[in-house]
Amino acid sequence: MNEDVVRRELKIGNETLVIETGRMAKQADGAVFITYGGTALLVTAVASKETVEEDEFFPLTVDYRERAYAIGRIPGVYGRREPRPGVGETLIARLIDHCIRPLFPKEFRYEVQVIAMTLSSDQENPPETIALIGASAALCISDIPFNGPVAAVTVGRINGEFIINPTYQQIDESDIELFVTGNKEAIMSVEGGADQVPEDEVIEAIKFAHDHLGPIIDLQEELVQAAGKPKRPIEPRERDETVSSKARDLALSRIRSVIGISSKQERREQMEEIVEDVVTELIGEIQLDDQEPTDYAKDVAEVISELEKQEMRRSIIEEGKRIDGRTPDEIRPITAEVGVLPRTHGSALFTRGQTQSLCTVTLGTSADEEVVKDLEGEWMKHFILHYNFPPFCTGEVKPIRGPSRREIGHGALAERALEPVIPSREEFPYTIRVVSEILESNASSSMATVCAATLALMDAGVPIKEPVAGVGVGLVKEGEKEVILVDMVGEEDFLGDMDFKVAGTKQGVTAVQMDIKIEGITIETMRRAIHKAREARMIVLDKMAEVIDRPRPDISPYAPRIFTMKIHPMKIREVIGPGGSVVRKIQEEAGVLISIQEDGVVEIAAVNAESAEKAKKMINDIAAMPEVGKVYSGKVTRTTSFGAFVEILPGQEGLIHISELADGYVRRVEDVVKEGDTVKVKVISVDDHGKVDLTLLHKPTLRRGGGRRNDRSSSRDRSKKSPRVPRVRY
């Protein structure tokens, strides 16, 4: 191995984690090649050489990509290149972002890009944990200022036993799946789901995960000692303290008067007025050499923003009064409606304060299932949730393009929250699509989506196991003082220290997502927060039950009725016909939609039972298979030396073996039946390949010589001896 290559390894769970640097991507500021089992990633970190304009968000971009060659596959899309990142790739990028974003110094105003690429996959070990570890390691060994390292593990649970970094198969068997990141002292982020698991058991899973982070952080520290670069100096932006001090004096009392206004728009307008008024007053009171007012307007806006944050936090800590006037445990007013749209299969409008979600449900057939292709393989989804965040929901003007990372992430969280209560395809043979349109937003719109989606599903008659609700919980921490905020608003999310979303039923948790803006929180703080979320969730579920407390007994009259039947797989081709001509004809004549599975299950979507029965009969006429023991009347289509073939159903022949043609020895098949004869037969067996064996229902009795006994119509001269027929031993 090249002497410049540094390599460290550690046993975690059932596999060995290996991190090396110095062999690949050496022009990046930091690069590591990281493997776990047969899954391998290259993770790089690069910072720009020039500063960027200041913004309220740190200029960080995290990209995650999966290469098809990682599982020995050529992309199936046009051009045979990997398409734009899919949902899974976007979600993993967000997992990394949520953890590392708070760890960059705010004064570091250089654009930072982290890229993680899965180069090899054993299709057993998921890549997200090592992608996060690789991102942390690449940043730590680079010259980019970063308050790491951090580590990540996934925890699962099978039969009550926690598992670190479960395989794909173990995840499918688990009732808990949580992705947990943090440092040695605290948790940084959590994301995952559970099958209605009690809150304390979720916390125990997080604690179990955190106990395994320390050795991974030690491994990265060893790598930094061997290969780390000196960090770039941080140059904080200078601010005119005279202007800042005067701005604070002019703005403080006015900012305090804004705290307690319930309307987000009104608070925003008043804060904008404060900035404008303070800038105007400063122009008249302060003389600045060679400076225009615009030169320090940014300073004023920055000072007032900081002051707003300080006063909001002070009011919460000292007075127990939140920015919209509520107490820490108080939930915003809730209203809900179902059946708000006349022609959808199900709909609901859920409003909590100034956050509002309109959810619709559409029911389809198995042909509408989503095909998912990722490193795990190819699989089908019969439950889909899409989340849309149009600009008008926040009173803004923006172009509408494809779904953003935020929309994909929020939709995935809501989908995960509902998955444990969605009936299986065997219980409810429909593909279910839920769409959430956020009509107003002032924080926790993903949790409003969970509530609205639950109501819409029940309105659509989907037999969900339990209603699900969600609540966002925040945190303000000053020194040793902590206040947990139930049902956050937007400013509390932006100016607070934690965003902890918890969804679940009355029985337990179905989904969690937590990201923080400080360098970690303790397990006990999380325990308090998740129990506060449970108390709030019970209130929300009760409010929802006042509108609808169980699924409707029947689906919408506008939804298709799905009828199922089974045909033999060998008949699928005949039912479909050349180029789909046969199945199209059935659909047109019966007025139905037909979906045929590989195992022969046929789904018929129809507006009424009569149409479905008509389609069933047409399919049965083509695909009916002989039943063992049943008697059929059919025509002999051909004879051979070993038996006769009889068409007992359209296009379906069976064989009467020569031994089943008569009671006694048959010398020639034609002595009993001839081509074109109509005979009655009984089915004695049908094998897996559709081969049918028959017996003649009314067998004649033949003499040893092959003639019919007592056959008076025979023209044979009985005075002559028949030639001796040798005995055939079978």
C-alpha positions, 0 to 999 in steps of 0.5 A: 500500500502507498505510504501516503494512504492512512487506514483505520478499521473498527468492528461494529455489529457484524461487520468491520468499518474501514476508513482510508484516505490518501488513495482517492480524490486527492484534489478534494479538501478532504476525501475518504473511502469507507467500507462496511461489509461489501458496501463501499462509498467515496465521500468528499468535502470541498470549500470554495476559495472565495466568500459568499454573500451572507444569508440566513442559511449556512451555504452548505450543499450535501449530495448523495448519489448511487451508481448502478454499477454498485450492484452490477446493473446498467441503468434502464433509462434512455441513454443508460446513464443514472437519472436525476437523484431519486427519493431515496438518494434525496432522503439520505442527503437530508440525513447527512445535512441535518446532522452536520449543518449545525457544526459549522462556525457561523462566521465561516462564509465559504460555500461547502459541498459534501458529495457521497457516492456509493460505488459498491453495494452488497445489497445487505448493508444500507449505505446511509450510516457510512455515508454520514460517517464518511462525511464527518471524516472527510470534513474533519481531515480537511482544512474546513472548520468543522466542530466534529467528528460525529458518528451515526448508527442505525438501530433495529429491534427484532423480538425485543432485541436491539440490533446495531446496523441491521441488514435490509432483511433485518430492517423488514423484520424490525418493529423499530428502525431509527437512524441516530447521529451524535457525538460522545456527549449528545444526540445530533439528529434522529430519524425513523419509524416504529410500529406503534411502539411506546415512547420510552422504548423509542428512547431506549433504542436511541440510548442504545444507538448513542452508546455505540457512537463513541468508538466510531468517533475515536476512530475518526480522531485517530484518522485526523491525528494521522492525516488531518490538515490545519484548519482555515482561519475564520474571519468574523465580519466586523460590525460598527458597534456604535450603530449596533448599540444605538439600534439595540436601544431604539428597537428593544422596547418595540420588539418586546411589544411584538412578542405575543402577537398571534398572527405571523403576518402581522408580526412579520410586518411589524418587524419590517417596520421596526427595521425601517424606522430604526434605519431612518432614525439612525440616519438623523442621529449618527454621522458616519464618515463616507458612509451611505445609509445602505452601508449599515442597513444590513447591520441594523437588520442583523442586530434586530434579528439577533435581538428578536431571537434574544427577546423571544428566548428570554420571554419563554425562559423567564416569563413562560410566554411564547412569541405568539402569546401561548404558554409552552404546553399550549396547542394552537386552535384546531379545526378539521373537515372531511369530504370537502371535495365532491368527486375525490375518493376521500378528502380532508382539511386540517387546520392548526393555527396558521398551518393548514393541509388539504389531503386527498385520497385516490384509490387505484389498481395494482397497475398504479403501484409505484416501482422503486429501484434502489440498491436493495433491488426492485420492489413495489409500493401500494401506499404512496404519499406526496407532499406539495408546498406551493409558495402562496402557503407562506404568502410568497411569490416563487416559480413552481418547479419539481418537488424540492428536497424539503417536499420530498423529505416532509412527504417521506416522513408523513408516509412513514408515519402512516405506513404501520396502519395501512392495510395490506393488499390482501386486506384491501386490494387497492393502490392508495395515493395520498396528496397533501397540499399545504395551503398555509404554513407556520411550522409543522406542516408535515405533522398537519399532513399526517393528521389530514391524511388520516382523516382523508383515508377514513373518509375514503373508506380505507380500513386503517388500523388506527388514526395517526396524528403528529405534533412538532416539539421545540426547545429553548435552552439557555445554560441549565434552563430548558423549556420544551415548546409544544406545537411550534410556530415558524419563528420558534423553529428558526430561532429555537434549538430543536425541531422534534416531530413525533407522529403516532397512534394512541398505542405508540410512536410510528415516526420521529424526526429530530434535528437541532441547531445546537451541538447536541441534546441529552437523552433525558431532554429527548425523553421529556420532549417525546412525552410532551409530544404524546400528551399533545398527540392525545389531544389532537386525536380526540379533536380528529375523532370529533369529525370522524372516528373510524373509516367509512363502511364503504368506499366512495361511489366514484372509486373503482370496485376491485374484484379479483379472480385467479387464472392459471399462469400459463393462460396469462398470455392468452388473456392478454393476446397479441400486443394486448389486443384480447385484454383491451377488447375485454376492457372495452366491451365490459367497461372495466380496467384489468390488471394481471399479475405474474402469479395469475391474480387478475384484478378487475376495476369496475364501477359496478358488479355487473361489469365485473361479472361480464369481464370475469365470464369473458376471461373464464371463457379464455382461461378456464382450466379443467377441474379434476373430477369434472365431466366434460363433453368434447370433440376428438381432435386427433388420435395417436398410437398412445391415445386420443386428444379431446378439446374439452374447453376452448383451446384446451385439450386433454389426453385419453390414454389408450389404457383409459379408452375401454375396459379391456385391451385396446389394439388400436385407438380407432377401434374405440374413438375416431377423429371428430367424434363427440365424447364425454370424458372425466378429468383425472389429473392436471399437472403444474404445466397444465397437462390434462389427463382424461378417462372416457366416461362410458368405457366399452368392454372389449374382448381380449382380441380387441373387439367389442363383446356382445356387439351384434352389429359387428360384421365379423364372421364369428364362424372363423377363429380370430388370430391369436393375439400375444399377451402384452405384459405391462 
